[in-house]
Amino acid sequence: MSRPDDFSFPSGHTAASFASVTALWLAGKKQWALAALPLGVLIAFSRIYLFVHYPTDIIGGVLVGVGCGWIGAKLVEMFWQKNFAKSDL
């Protein structure tokens, strides 16, 4: 793998993996989230190991991923409550 010539902040791979872990956790699938967390950490570490990201890129990816996972979970929750909540008749 060749060393990149441009900057990439934040790490998209790290953000996607931590968004998935966060969404699983907030959806109540805590066992799945705990199983996915080591994979997310390995993905983040591999980006540094392969010299395609700086540590700050990884930290940014984690923060963006957790934020996106949280926002996504809240949007699904709002959609679910609006469209599938039992109405009082």
C-alpha angles and dihedrals in degrees: 000000000000122000111258120249097206137056124260117191121196112021107248094199091053093045092051094048094048092045087056093048092049094047091050091049094049091046088061095253092124095155090053091047092050089050092049096046096076089050090053091049091049091050090051092047092048091057090058093040091054091049093238094119140030119232090255089058089056094048089049090049092052092050094046091045095050090046093049092046090052093047091047092050092049092049091051090048092051092047091048093049093047097048106028107028115117111252122220107248 
